[in-house]
Every structure is written in structure tokens, then in C-alpha cells.
Amino acid sequence: MNEVLSPSFDKVVAMVKAIYGNNQLPIFTEMMTFSVFTFEKHWNKTLPPEVKAYNITQHVHPDVYIKYYANMDTYKRSLLRDFNKVSMYVFGELTILPDYEKFTVMDVGIQPVYTEWEEINMGQQKLIDLLRQSNEHLDFQNIGNTARIILQKLADIVFDPARHIPSDPKINCSSGKFKNRLHTYIAIELQGSDNASLLEFAEAQINAMEKTIDLANTTTHKLNVEWPFAEACVTGAISVISVIKLIHQRQPV
């Protein structure tokens, strides 16, 4: 069973962190910064009873663990060596694990939609990465803000002011009014009797699209947002992109 950290253990960890803070290699500083250490007694019959021997477990943030996984063995040897150098204790073993409390398994059904716009593709992946990494309210708010930015970029890409003119001149389709731009884009691109089936489908999506955009705005300012709220924002934004891609790939009327 893990022991509660004593002041001595705290100081040993702090000393190694300070040493690695001066190291020019990011793996040492990042692995130490984004980690929690636990200690337990090291049982070895060959050691005399007076020797205070312990094992170390380093729990690393999952993203940092993944980043440096290929270099883990070299880092591990160096860390164990340095813990023994700066301490009166004997550290027998070092185990490095991802901190699973900070690791979120997403619904495997959340996948980006491939488009011809690299900026939109990268934005979708950014959204998915943010969702996987998030575990605090500020993280969830950032998801909402990112979704809003992606939808703004999407509207700017497909909206042509010379072609996409709203039926009501009072509707503001200037840059920044991405919700109005997307509504107008759909209405213009799907006009004509030949597009009746697709128009029916697209109209059914308009309300969902509007709610998604509103959800992105709300998530940005809501202080007590929760995981399902942020997840719905991500999946909703990707759904919007999917619909716009479908319409954009058609020949203009």
C-alpha cells in the first residue's frame, strides 16, 4: 500500500525537479512538471533491515506520457539514478505510468469529416483533442470557443457575398455573422425543384445547426459546463461541417 509522502520525500522530488528544470531537454522538465509521485517500501531480502529502500511510481499526464513514450527507457534510467544521487534513501525500482485519472476515453464514433479545406480538417482534430484532454470547466469553455471559431471559418470559406444574397435585406451577412451566412448559403445553394429531396434534408438540419452554433456560444460563457455539454458541442460542429461539405460538393444551380 502506498505511503503518504513525508516531508523528506517531498524535498527529494522537489530537488530532482529543480535539477531537471535546468536541463535543456524538454522530456526531463515536462515529465517532472506534469507528474505525481508515490512511494512504497521496497522489499528485498538481501538488503539489511536498517536500509530505507523504496520503490517509486511516477504518474504522468497522459499527453506527456504519449509524447515521450519512445524515449521512456532512457529517461527512466536517468531519473532513478538521480533520485538515488540526491537522497539518503535507496530507491530500488521506478515505474512510470500514465495518470489515468486525467485520461478520458471518448466515444469512438466521434470522427472528423474529411473536407477539401485543410484548415477545417485541422480544426476538427483540435476539437476532438480538446475534448479528450478536458477535465475542468475552463477546458470545456475552450471547446465552445474553438467550435465557434471553426464554424466562423467555415462560413467565410463557402459564403460568396455576390452569390449568397439573403431574401430579407435586413439580414446581416457581414463577416462575423456566420450563423446568418450559413443559413443564407444553404437557402441559395438548394433552391430549385431538382433539389427538393436535398432541400428537405437540409432544412431539417437548419434548426440543429442553429442550436449547435448557439451551443458553442453558450459553452464559451457558461461557468458550470459539464462533459456532455462539451461533447454535444463537438459532435454538433462536425455535423454542421458534414452538411456544408455535402452542399458544397454539388454543382451550383
Secondary structure as UniProt FT lines:
FT   HELIX           7..21
FT   HELIX           26..33
FT   STRAND          35..41
FT   TURN            45..46
FT   TURN            49..50
FT   STRAND          53..60
FT   HELIX           62..67
FT   HELIX           69..71
FT   HELIX           72..85
FT   STRAND          90..98
FT   HELIX           100..102
FT   TURN            108..109
FT   HELIX           118..133
FT   HELIX           137..158
FT   TURN            161..163
FT   TURN            169..170
FT   TURN            175..176
FT   HELIX           178..189
FT   HELIX           193..195
FT   HELIX           196..221
FT   TURN            223..224
FT   HELIX           227..248
//
